[in-house]
Every structure is written in structure tokens, then in C-alpha cells.
Amino acid sequence: MEQIYYSLYDRMLQKQRLFRAFVKVKSNRGAAGSDGQSLDDFAAHLPEEIDCLLHELKDKSYRPKPVRRVEITKPDGGIRALGIPTVRDRVVQQALLDILQPLFDPHFHPSSYGYRPGRSGHQAIAKASLFIRQYRRRWVVDMDLSKCFDTLDHELIIQSFRRRVADGSILGLIRLFLHSGIMTVDGWQQSRLGSPQGGVISPLIANVYLDAFDRHMKKRGHRIVRYADDILILCGSKKGADNALTVARNYLEGELRLTVNERKSRIVHSRDGVSYLGVEIGSRYTRIQDNKVQQFKDKIRGITRRNTPVNLEKVIKDLNPVLRGFANYFRVAHCRSQFRELASWVRRRLRAKQLTLWKKPGRLHRRLRQLGYQGEFKAIKMQSWHNAASALSNYAMPNSWFEELGLFDLSRVKTGYLPQNF
């Protein structure tokens, strides 16, 4: 039987808890909300701001402000709407999250990985790989929900939290956040559905909401892997996958009032690759999705543009976080040769950049003579991408030179990594 908590609101009324919540909010950075107050503005008057929040929470006069609507373009060309709460509202949400997360998280489905402490996308990929390769569940239902965060039903959200929380003040606080509204360029809009993607507590709300789906599928004997609203159902046969898709669709659309994106949801065999969290999981391999490689290259091209007068040291300083982030995430794939090719391509981009900075062939000639080059030297076009791969360019700018400049080397990253604890 699930434990129910009756008295939680007093935990919100602790000044130290609100201070700790602000530290977490500040570490996550983020833009100002609809009131225009930045993190620095809030921090400049921190004791007064915290005292004001504490007073409002005690006498229950606290009212969250509307979230600021921001639209960002998704890689597939669509639009994702984000809701940015004010700093003070993010502090209250963080304090609420710190109270509720420990009550719910330990009881979530073991194959739920999104936005949970100590869990990651790598673990989700590892679990899916295990089901496919060891348990031979190679027919996979790849499900996509249409605007999941934006379509969560408010009453079902409250019912989902009521499974463990019977404190009306805590439930009322959640309801206030849900009903706070949205501030757009056209003014205030009422929020009848959803929990704004971008809110501190929204990921927990989504996990609590979708936990009912996880439980339902487990009860029906289906193996799932879920990262937020990215769902895989792993089956041993095509017939089993057809049945699983029907069961999942009926529950998600019937009981949870969500919408399955039929265009993006499909049944696929692992021999053709299962697209999940940026990789393709096959029966024997995991590879990086082509569009993720393209996005990475586009970022590198932006940093290494040849028409900007930025020295190579600064370019490498800007490059390294991108290279490390890409390597640390995609090392989960079997991509050693691909990492080597990308490392070589990055160095070629840098050689092309340096040739352009030198402007005249005489600068390259001088560099070659300093390195002891004794061969013939002919003038070359310094802005040529082709010449960036020439023997002269490689002699003048060997791999060891980039290493001395501190360039992160993708080719040295160990790949095929899978976490053991998932």
C-alpha cells in the first residue's frame, strides 16, 4: 500500500529551504520571467526577497505570476513553446520539488529515466540495448506524444499527486502554478491545459502523470523504456508489437487524455535501427543519428568561420566545450572511426582558418622554414578549402601543434560506453 503524506506544507515555511532553492535556481541560470527580474536582480536583494516569499507562503497570499512564453525552433522545423517562470516563482517551485521528488521518485517505474536524480539518457539507451540484444525483443514500438507537456490535464495532474499527497495546501500550490497563465506578446492567456515546459517542477509533474501509463504497461507484461515523453515498447514479435501499440494508444488517449503523434509513432525492427535519444540502436550496434552529426558540424562551422578575424587560440577555446559535450554524450555509440573522421575534419577546419588568418603565402613559407622544411615551395591560394588538406598545410600545422594549443581530440575518446547501473 502506498504511503500517503498529510502534513507537508510546513516544510515550505523554512527560510533555509528557500535559500537553498535559490542556490539551485541560480546554478541553472535562466532568463528573466514576465516581470523582467533577472537572477542578479533577485540576488542583489536576496534576504528581502526570501523574507517576502516566506511571508506570502505563511499567510497564503502567494500568487505565481504568468510564465513568459518563448518559442524555439526544433531541429525538425517545428516550434517548441517554453514557459519561463519568474525567478521568485522558480525558487518556490524548486523548494516544492525538493519536498516532493523524494516522495515520488523511489516508486517510479525502473525503466523511467527522464529528469530523475541519478538517471540519464545513457541508462535509457543501455536498457533498450539490453532488451534488444540479450532478451531479443527486437520488434520495437517507438511512440511520440504530441505536445505532451502542453496537453497534461490539470485535474488528472492533481489526482496523480493525490495518490501520495493529502495535504490540501501543497495540492493548492501545484494548482496555482498550473493556473498562473501565460504572458505572450498579445497579453495574458489563461492556461487550461498543460504544465509549461521550462518550469522547475514541470518534469516531476510529467513523470507523476505518466507513471500511471508505466504501471499499466507493466501490469500488462510489456517491457518499456521511457525518457520523459520519449517511449519505447520492446516486444518479441510483430504481433506483440501491434498489440502493445494498441494497448498504449488506448490508455494514453483514453485514460490520460493525451494525443499520440501517429506520423512519428511506428513499429520498427532493430535490424533497421531504432531511433532513440539521438542514436540508432541496432541488433548488434549503436550509431549516431545522421541529423545529430549534421547539427554538430553546423556548430563547428559556425565557430570556425574563415571570414571572422578571431585568432586560433580563441577559436579552440570556443570549440572545446562543443567537442567535449558531443563526445561525452555520443561515446555511448559504436563510433570510434566516426570520431576519428570528425577529429580530422575539425583540424582541417582549423587549418583553413589559420591559412586565412595568415593571408599571404609568405607567412606559410616562413612557418615551414622555421620547422626545417627543405622542399620546394609554391605559392598557394590561402582561402582554399582544398589547400587546407595539402601536405604543406599538414607540415606547417601538424596534429601535435593542435594538441599543444589545447584542442580536445575526439579520436582519443573511448566509445561503445554503456553504464552498468541501469
Backbone hydrogen bonds, N-H to C=O, Kabsch-Sander energy under -0.5 kcal/mol:
donor,donor_aa,acceptor,acceptor_aa,energy
5,Y,164,R,-3.8
6,Y,4,I,-0.5
8,L,6,Y,-0.5
11,R,8,L,-1.7
12,M,8,L,-0.5
12,M,9,Y,-1.6
13,L,9,Y,-0.6
13,L,10,D,-0.8
14,Q,12,M,-0.7
15,K,13,L,-0.5
18,L,14,Q,-1.7
19,F,15,K,-2.1
20,R,16,Q,-2.5
21,A,17,R,-2.2
22,F,18,L,-2.0
23,V,19,F,-1.9
24,K,20,R,-1.8
25,V,21,A,-2.4
26,K,22,F,-3.0
27,S,23,V,-1.9
28,N,24,K,-1.3
29,R,26,K,-1.4
33,G,37,Q,-0.7
34,S,66,P,-0.6
36,G,33,G,-1.5
42,F,38,S,-2.2
43,A,39,L,-2.8
44,A,40,D,-2.0
45,H,41,D,-0.6
45,H,42,F,-1.0
46,L,43,A,-1.5
49,E,45,H,-2.6
50,I,46,L,-2.8
51,D,47,P,-2.5
52,C,48,E,-2.2
53,L,49,E,-2.3
54,L,50,I,-2.8
55,H,51,D,-2.3
56,E,52,C,-2.3
57,L,53,L,-2.5
58,K,54,L,-2.2
59,D,55,H,-2.3
60,K,56,E,-0.5
61,S,56,E,-1.9
62,Y,56,E,-1.4
67,V,181,G,-2.2
68,R,84,I,-2.6
69,R,67,V,-0.6
69,R,183,M,-2.2
70,V,82,L,-2.7
72,I,80,R,-2.5
74,K,78,G,-3.0
77,G,74,K,-2.3
80,R,72,I,-3.1
81,A,79,I,-0.5
82,L,70,V,-3.7
82,L,80,R,-0.6
83,G,197,Q,-2.0
84,I,68,R,-2.6
84,I,82,L,-0.5
90,R,86,T,-2.2
91,V,87,V,-2.1
92,V,88,R,-1.8
93,Q,89,D,-2.6
94,Q,90,R,-2.4
95,A,91,V,-2.2
96,L,92,V,-2.4
97,L,93,Q,-2.8
98,D,94,Q,-2.5
99,I,95,A,-1.1
100,L,96,L,-2.5
101,Q,97,L,-2.9
103,L,100,L,-0.9
104,F,100,L,-1.6
105,D,101,Q,-2.9
107,H,104,F,-1.8
108,F,105,D,-1.8
112,S,109,H,-1.8
113,Y,111,S,-0.6
113,Y,226,R,-3.0
114,G,226,R,-0.6
116,R,113,Y,-0.8
119,R,116,R,-2.0
124,A,120,S,-1.5
125,I,121,G,-2.4
126,A,122,H,-2.4
127,K,123,Q,-2.5
128,A,124,A,-2.3
129,S,125,I,-2.4
130,L,126,A,-2.2
131,F,127,K,-2.3
132,I,128,A,-2.2
133,R,129,S,-3.0
134,Q,130,L,-2.2
135,Y,130,L,-1.7
137,R,131,F,-2.6
138,R,136,R,-1.3
139,W,235,C,-2.1
140,V,138,R,-0.7
140,V,268,V,-3.0
141,V,233,I,-3.1
142,D,140,V,-0.7
142,D,266,R,-3.0
143,M,141,V,-0.8
143,M,231,I,-2.6
145,L,229,D,-0.6
146,S,259,T,-2.9
147,K,145,L,-0.7
148,C,145,L,-0.6
151,T,147,K,-0.9
151,T,148,C,-1.3
152,L,149,F,-0.6
154,H,192,R,-0.5
157,I,153,D,-2.1
158,I,154,H,-2.1
159,Q,155,E,-2.3
160,S,156,L,-2.3
161,F,157,I,-2.1
162,R,158,I,-2.1
163,R,159,Q,-0.6
163,R,160,S,-0.7
164,R,161,F,-1.6
165,V,161,F,-2.4
166,A,5,Y,-3.3
166,A,164,R,-0.6
167,D,5,Y,-0.7
168,G,166,A,-0.8
171,L,167,D,-2.2
172,G,168,G,-2.3
173,L,169,S,-1.7
174,I,170,I,-2.1
175,R,171,L,-2.2
176,L,172,G,-2.0
177,F,173,L,-1.8
178,L,174,I,-2.1
179,H,175,R,-1.9
180,S,177,F,-0.9
182,I,189,Q,-2.8
183,M,67,V,-3.4
184,T,182,I,-0.6
184,T,187,G,-2.4
187,G,184,T,-1.7
189,Q,182,I,-2.6
192,R,190,Q,-0.8
194,G,152,L,-3.4
195,S,149,F,-2.6
198,G,196,P,-0.6
198,G,199,G,-0.5
199,G,196,P,-2.2
205,I,201,I,-2.2
206,A,202,S,-2.6
207,N,203,P,-2.2
208,V,204,L,-2.9
209,Y,205,I,-2.3
210,L,206,A,-2.7
211,D,207,N,-1.1
212,A,209,Y,-0.8
214,D,210,L,-2.1
215,R,211,D,-2.5
216,H,212,A,-2.1
217,M,213,F,-2.5
218,K,214,D,-2.2
219,K,215,R,-2.6
220,R,216,H,-1.6
221,G,218,K,-1.4
222,H,217,M,-2.8
223,R,234,L,-0.7
224,I,222,H,-0.5
225,V,232,L,-2.3
226,R,111,S,-2.9
227,Y,230,D,-2.5
228,A,226,R,-0.5
230,D,227,Y,-2.3
231,I,143,M,-1.4
231,I,229,D,-0.8
232,L,225,V,-2.7
233,I,141,V,-2.0
234,L,223,R,-2.4
235,C,139,W,-3.2
235,C,233,I,-0.5
241,A,237,S,-2.0
242,D,238,K,-2.4
243,N,239,K,-2.2
244,A,240,G,-2.5
245,L,241,A,-2.4
246,T,242,D,-1.8
247,V,243,N,-2.6
248,A,244,A,-2.8
249,R,245,L,-2.7
250,N,246,T,-2.4
251,Y,247,V,-1.9
252,L,248,A,-2.8
253,E,249,R,-2.7
254,G,250,N,-1.9
255,E,250,N,-0.6
255,E,251,Y,-1.0
256,L,251,Y,-1.9
258,L,252,L,-2.7
261,N,144,D,-3.1
262,E,260,V,-1.2
264,K,261,N,-0.6
265,S,261,N,-1.7
266,R,142,D,-2.1
268,V,140,V,-2.7
270,S,138,R,-2.2
272,D,269,H,-2.0
273,G,270,S,-1.1
274,V,281,I,-2.2
275,S,273,G,-0.7
276,Y,279,V,-3.1
279,V,276,Y,-1.9
280,E,287,R,-3.1
281,I,274,V,-2.6
281,I,279,V,-0.5
282,G,280,E,-0.7
282,G,285,Y,-3.6
283,S,270,S,-0.7
287,R,280,E,-2.3
289,Q,278,G,-2.2
292,K,289,Q,-0.8
293,V,289,Q,-1.6
294,Q,290,D,-2.2
295,Q,291,N,-2.2
296,F,292,K,-2.1
297,K,293,V,-2.5
298,D,294,Q,-2.3
299,K,295,Q,-1.8
300,I,296,F,-2.2
301,R,297,K,-2.8
302,G,298,D,-1.9
303,I,299,K,-1.7
304,T,300,I,-2.2
305,R,302,G,-0.6
308,T,305,R,-0.9
310,V,308,T,-2.0
315,V,311,N,-1.9
316,I,312,L,-2.8
317,K,313,E,-2.0
318,D,314,K,-2.0
319,L,315,V,-2.1
320,N,316,I,-2.4
322,V,318,D,-0.6
322,V,319,L,-0.7
323,L,319,L,-2.3
324,R,320,N,-3.0
325,G,321,P,-2.3
326,F,322,V,-2.3
327,A,323,L,-2.5
328,N,324,R,-3.1
329,Y,325,G,-1.7
330,F,326,F,-2.6
331,R,327,A,-1.2
332,V,329,Y,-1.0
333,A,330,F,-2.0
334,H,286,T,-3.7
335,C,333,A,-1.4
339,F,335,C,-2.7
340,R,336,R,-1.9
341,E,337,S,-2.2
342,L,338,Q,-2.5
343,A,339,F,-2.5
344,S,340,R,-2.2
345,W,341,E,-2.2
346,V,342,L,-2.6
347,R,343,A,-2.1
348,R,344,S,-2.0
349,R,345,W,-2.2
350,L,346,V,-2.0
351,R,347,R,-2.5
352,A,348,R,-2.5
353,K,349,R,-2.0
354,Q,350,L,-2.7
355,L,351,R,-2.6
356,T,352,A,-1.8
357,L,353,K,-2.0
358,W,354,Q,-2.3
359,K,355,L,-1.3
360,K,358,W,-3.0
363,R,360,K,-1.5
364,L,360,K,-0.9
365,H,361,P,-2.7
366,R,362,G,-2.4
367,R,363,R,-2.0
368,L,364,L,-2.4
369,R,365,H,-2.2
370,Q,366,R,-2.1
371,L,367,R,-1.4
372,G,369,R,-1.3
373,Y,368,L,-2.7
382,M,380,I,-0.7
384,S,381,K,-1.3
388,A,384,S,-0.7
388,A,385,W,-0.5
389,A,386,H,-1.5
390,S,387,N,-1.5
394,N,390,S,-2.1
395,Y,391,A,-2.1
396,A,392,L,-2.5
397,M,393,S,-2.2
401,W,398,P,-1.0
402,F,398,P,-1.2
403,E,399,N,-1.8
404,E,400,S,-2.1
405,L,401,W,-1.6
406,G,403,E,-1.2
407,L,402,F,-2.5
410,L,408,F,-0.8
412,R,409,D,-1.4
413,V,410,L,-1.8
416,G,331,R,-1.3
416,G,333,A,-2.2
417,Y,331,R,-2.2
422,F,420,Q,-1.0
